[in-house]
Amino acid sequence: MPVLQPYTGVSSNKDYERKVKQCAFWPNCKHHSMCKYVHAFVDPSKAGICQYALNRVCVNTEETCGYMHLPIPLEAWETISQRCRSLEQAKRYVEKSQGISWNQMVIDQDEHAKDVAYLRKSLPCKDWSHHRCPKKICNLVHAWIQPGKKGICQRFYKRSCTNRRCTYQHLNMPLKEYEALAQGTRSFKELYAKIAARYGWEAANMMTDVHRPAPQVHERKVVQCEHWKTKECFVGSNCLYLHGHVKPGKKGLCINYMKGKCKKGNACVYQHIDIDIMHYERLSEKAKNYEELEKILPRCDDELDADLIREAANVSLKEQTKSTVVIDDPARPLVWKEEEEKKKKMCRENRAVKPGQQGQQQQQQQQ
């Protein structure tokens, strides 16, 4: 009999990751291990072997799933099935080798899958808020999220989130307990009051991250809303995109400049403004395009600095040209001026004369 190894949730052979349904020719199949179907016993009430359960990502338990959940690797289950005569005999062999009943192993596997799912939960489940989520092991949060936050910050649980303006909620309590307290509540206020009644108001502020206010929606607006261009955006001020005109050649508004961190100046690919984004949106509503908006928009510091630099450069160029201009010296001889005027006249006449008449004029001058 083969010796069973502790299952880690990852298959050692990739060929077994594609096997789901039972082979119709087994145990007389000629392909043996090269066959794409399962060479093992499968519960008659199930459609096959659940590969999601083997990888700990199945959203259903053994009772609700349409496929059979194996508590051991599929490769070991096929080896055991080849030496047994029935499904019950194969289960009894696994129970003896592991020292625990088959049903208890399946239940433990489902509980472990739930614990793994808590490590992936971040965004809220919309079906849960309407009391219609059919999943037993859902990868979304079954609880109310603080208004203004996107979800639960999993990086904070790992102590790797250092962003004080994080848009996700930082929980100082286990997510499993947070979801259990959310059962039976209708909003975040009821959930917060329930936590405060158990742990106190000060502890509830730290546990639910209420002490850290959510960033306003307009502070995250960078890219222009495509639906706003065609006047089809019905979200209004709660839209996560900019409802305003953007300078041609720029990708959007520069958030780093508003925080005082952008050092690129006019070379930045994002537009720099010195007013609030909400005020910028209100001014954009009065203009049809960016050219009209630019007339009523206050100029930012980078543009003013560029103009000052440009004016200073022009002044320096004028001073250089003034210094290079030749001023007529009254002490210079008048003969030099007469010769210079004659040369100018000759140049004007040569330009006015046609090419055929130029030789005739030269002969008359020689005579």
C-alpha positions in Angstrom: 0.0 0.0 0.0 1.3 3.5 -0.8 2.3 5.9 2.0 0.3 9.1 2.1 2.1 12.4 2.4 0.7 15.5 4.0 -1.2 17.5 1.4 0.0 21.1 0.9 -2.7 22.2 -1.5 -0.4 22.2 -4.6 -0.2 19.3 -7.1 3.2 17.9 -7.8 2.3 16.8 -11.3 0.6 19.3 -13.7 -1.0 16.5 -15.7 -3.3 15.8 -12.7 -4.5 19.5 -12.6 -6.6 18.9 -15.7 -8.3 15.7 -14.7 -11.9 16.2 -13.6 -14.3 13.5 -14.9 -13.9 9.8 -14.5 -12.6 7.7 -17.3 -15.4 5.6 -18.9 -12.9 2.8 -19.7 -11.2 2.6 -16.3 -9.9 0.2 -14.9 -9.4 -1.3 -18.4 -8.1 1.9 -20.0 -4.9 1.3 -22.2 -3.6 4.9 -21.7 -2.9 4.3 -18.0 -1.3 7.5 -16.5 -1.3 9.3 -19.9 -5.1 9.4 -19.9 -6.7 12.8 -19.5 -9.5 11.4 -17.3 -9.6 10.3 -13.7 -8.6 6.7 -13.0 -10.2 6.5 -9.6 -13.5 6.1 -7.8 -15.8 9.1 -7.9 -19.0 9.7 -5.9 -22.0 8.8 -8.1 -23.8 11.9 -7.0 -21.0 14.2 -8.2 -19.9 15.1 -11.7 -16.2 14.5 -11.1 -13.3 15.7 -9.0 -13.2 19.4 -8.0 -9.8 20.8 -9.0 -10.7 24.1 -7.3 -11.0 22.4 -3.9 -7.6 20.8 -4.4 -6.1 24.2 -4.9 -8.1 25.7 -2.0 -10.0 28.2 -4.2 -13.5 26.5 -4.5 -16.3 28.9 -3.5 -18.5 26.0 -2.3 -18.3 23.3 0.3 -18.6 19.6 -0.2 -22.3 19.8 0.4 -23.1 22.5 -2.1 -20.4 21.8 -4.7 -21.3 19.6 -7.7 -17.9 17.9 -7.7 -16.2 15.7 -5.2 -13.8 17.2 -2.7 -10.7 15.1 -2.1 -8.8 15.7 1.1 -5.7 14.0 -0.4 -3.8 14.6 -3.7 -5.4 13.1 -6.8 -2.3 11.2 -7.7 -2.4 9.3 -4.3 -6.2 8.8 -4.7 -5.7 7.1 -8.1 -3.1 4.8 -6.6 -5.3 3.8 -3.8 -8.3 3.2 -6.1 -6.4 0.8 -8.2 -5.9 -1.5 -5.2 -9.5 -1.2 -3.9 -12.7 -2.6 -5.2 -15.1 0.1 -4.2 -15.4 3.8 -3.1 -16.1 2.9 0.5 -13.1 0.6 0.7 -10.8 3.3 -0.6 -12.2 5.8 2.0 -11.6 3.3 4.8 -8.0 2.9 3.7 -7.5 6.7 3.8 -9.2 6.9 7.3 -6.8 4.2 8.7 -3.7 5.8 7.2 -4.6 9.3 8.5 -6.3 8.3 11.7 -9.4 10.5 11.1 -12.7 10.0 9.4 -13.2 10.9 5.8 -16.0 13.4 6.5 -13.9 15.2 9.1 -11.0 15.6 6.7 -13.3 17.1 4.1 -14.8 19.6 6.7 -11.2 20.5 7.8 -10.3 21.1 4.2 -13.3 23.4 3.7 -12.4 25.4 6.9 -8.9 25.8 5.7 -10.2 27.0 2.3 -12.2 29.7 4.2 -9.1 30.8 6.1 -7.2 31.1 2.8 -10.1 33.1 1.4 -9.8 35.7 4.2 -6.3 36.5 3.0 -7.7 37.5 -0.4 -10.7 39.4 0.7 -10.5 43.1 0.0 -13.5 44.5 -2.0 -17.0 44.4 -0.6 -19.5 41.8 -1.9 -22.5 43.6 -3.5 -24.6 40.4 -3.4 -24.1 40.1 0.4 -25.5 43.6 0.9 -28.7 42.5 -0.8 -28.8 39.2 1.1 -28.4 37.1 -2.0 -24.8 35.8 -2.1 -25.0 32.0 -2.7 -21.3 31.3 -2.2 -20.2 29.5 1.0 -16.6 30.5 0.6 -16.7 34.0 -1.0 -13.6 35.9 -1.9 -15.2 39.2 -1.2 -15.9 40.9 2.1 -19.3 40.1 3.7 -19.4 43.2 5.9 -20.1 47.0 5.6 -17.2 49.2 4.6 -16.5 52.7 6.0 -18.1 55.3 3.7 -15.4 56.7 1.4 -13.2 53.7 1.5 -12.8 51.1 -1.3 -12.5 48.0 0.8 -10.3 46.3 3.4 -6.5 46.8 3.2 -4.8 43.4 3.2 -1.4 45.0 3.2 -2.2 46.6 6.6 -2.7 43.1 8.0 0.8 42.2 6.8 2.1 45.4 8.3 3.4 46.6 4.9 1.0 49.5 4.3 2.6 52.8 5.3 0.3 55.1 3.4 -1.6 57.4 5.8 -3.9 58.5 3.0 -4.7 54.9 2.0 -8.1 54.6 0.3 -8.7 51.2 2.0 -10.0 50.6 5.5 -7.4 49.6 8.1 -8.9 47.1 10.5 -7.3 46.5 13.9 -9.4 43.3 14.4 -9.6 39.9 12.6 -11.6 40.1 9.4 -13.5 37.0 10.4 -14.7 38.6 13.6 -15.6 41.8 11.7 -17.8 39.8 9.3 -19.4 37.9 12.2 -20.4 41.2 13.8 -21.7 42.6 10.5 -24.3 39.8 10.3 -27.8 41.2 11.0 -26.8 44.9 10.5 -28.1 47.2 7.8 -25.4 49.8 7.5 -21.9 50.8 8.7 -23.4 52.9 11.4 -25.2 49.9 13.0 -22.1 47.8 12.7 -20.0 50.6 14.3 -22.6 50.9 17.2 -22.5 47.2 17.7 -18.7 47.2 18.0 -18.8 50.2 20.3 -21.3 48.5 22.6 -19.0 45.5 23.0 -15.5 47.2 23.1 -16.3 50.8 23.9 -16.3 53.9 21.7 -12.6 54.7 21.8 -11.7 51.1 20.9 -14.3 51.0 18.2 -12.6 54.1 16.6 -9.3 52.3 16.4 -10.7 49.0 15.3 -12.9 50.2 12.5 -10.4 53.0 11.3 -12.9 55.8 11.9 -10.2 57.9 13.5 -8.5 58.1 10.0 -11.0 60.0 7.8 -11.5 58.8 4.3 -9.9 60.9 1.5 -12.4 63.1 -0.4 -13.4 61.9 -3.8 -12.1 64.9 -5.6 -8.6 64.4 -4.2 -8.2 61.3 -6.4 -9.3 62.9 -9.7 -6.6 62.8 -12.3 -7.8 61.6 -15.7 -10.7 63.3 -17.6 -14.1 61.5 -17.6 -14.9 60.3 -21.1 -18.6 60.4 -20.4 -18.4 64.0 -19.2 -17.2 65.0 -22.6 -20.5 63.8 -24.2 -22.5 65.0 -21.2 -23.6 61.4 -20.4 -22.0 61.0 -16.9 -24.8 60.7 -14.3 -22.5 60.2 -11.3 -22.0 63.9 -10.8 -19.6 65.1 -8.1 -19.1 61.5 -6.8 -17.4 60.5 -10.1 -13.8 59.3 -9.7 -12.8 61.0 -12.9 -12.3 64.7 -13.6 -15.3 66.7 -14.9 -13.2 69.4 -16.6 -11.1 70.4 -19.6 -7.5 69.3 -19.7 -4.7 71.2 -21.4 -3.9 69.7 -24.8 -0.8 67.5 -24.6 -1.3 66.7 -20.9 -2.6 63.4 -19.5 -4.5 65.0 -16.6 -4.0 66.9 -13.4 -0.8 66.5 -11.4 -1.6 65.3 -7.8 2.0 65.5 -6.8 2.1 69.2 -7.7 -0.9 69.8 -5.4 1.0 68.1 -2.6 4.1 70.2 -3.3 6.2 67.1 -4.4 6.4 67.6 -8.2 9.8 69.1 -9.3 9.4 68.6 -13.1 7.9 72.0 -13.7 6.6 72.6 -17.3 8.3 69.3 -18.4 5.7 67.3 -16.4 3.2 65.3 -18.5 0.4 66.3 -16.1 -1.2 69.7 -15.8 -0.3 72.0 -12.9 -3.0 74.1 -11.3 -3.0 76.2 -8.1 -6.7 76.0 -7.3 -8.9 73.3 -5.8 -10.1 70.6 -8.2 -13.8 71.2 -7.3 -13.3 74.9 -8.2 -11.5 73.8 -11.4 -14.6 71.7 -12.3 -16.9 74.6 -11.7 -14.9 76.9 -14.0 -14.8 74.2 -16.7 -18.6 74.1 -16.7 -18.6 77.8 -17.8 -16.2 77.1 -20.7 -16.8 75.1 -23.9 -13.1 74.1 -24.3 -9.8 74.6 -22.7 -9.0 77.8 -24.7 -12.0 79.5 -23.0 -11.1 78.0 -19.7 -7.6 79.3 -19.9 -8.9 82.9 -20.1 -10.7 82.7 -16.7 -8.3 80.3 -15.1 -5.6 81.8 -12.7 -2.1 81.0 -13.9 0.0 78.6 -11.8 3.4 79.4 -10.4 5.3 77.4 -13.0 3.8 79.5 -15.9 4.5 82.7 -14.1 8.1 81.6 -13.4 8.5 80.7 -17.1 7.3 84.1 -18.2 9.7 85.9 -15.8 12.5 83.8 -17.2 11.4 84.5 -20.7 11.2 88.3 -20.1 14.6 88.3 -18.4 16.1 86.5 -21.4 14.5 89.0 -23.8 16.0 91.9 -21.8 19.4 90.4 -21.9 19.2 89.9 -25.7 18.2 93.6 -26.1 21.2 94.7 -24.0 23.5 92.5 -26.1 22.2 94.0 -29.4 22.5 97.5 -28.1 26.1 96.9 -27.2 26.9 95.5 -30.7 25.3 98.4 -32.6 27.8 100.7 -34.4 27.3 104.3 -33.5 28.4 106.9 -36.1 31.5 108.7 -34.9 31.4 112.5 -35.8 35.2 112.4 -36.1 35.1 109.8 -38.9 35.9 111.1 -42.4 32.9 112.0 -44.7 34.7 110.4 -47.7 34.1 107.0 -46.1 30.4 107.7 -45.9 30.2 108.8 -49.5 31.9 105.6 -50.7 29.5 103.5 -48.7 26.5 105.3 -50.2 27.8 104.7 -53.7 28.1 101.0 -53.0 24.5 100.8 -51.8 23.3 102.5 -55.0 25.2 100.1 -57.1 23.7 97.2 -55.4 20.2 98.6 -55.8 20.8 99.2 -59.6 22.2 95.7 -60.1 19.1 94.2 -58.5 16.7 96.3 -60.7 18.6 95.6 -64.0 17.7 92.5 -66.0 20.5 89.9 -66.7 20.7 90.7 -70.5 21.0 94.5 -70.0 23.9 94.1 -67.4 26.6 93.7 -70.2 25.4 96.7 -72.1 25.6 99.0 -69.1 29.2 97.8 -68.4 30.3 98.7 -72.0 28.7 102.2 -71.7 30.5 102.8 -68.4 33.9 101.8 -70.0 33.3 104.2 -73.0 
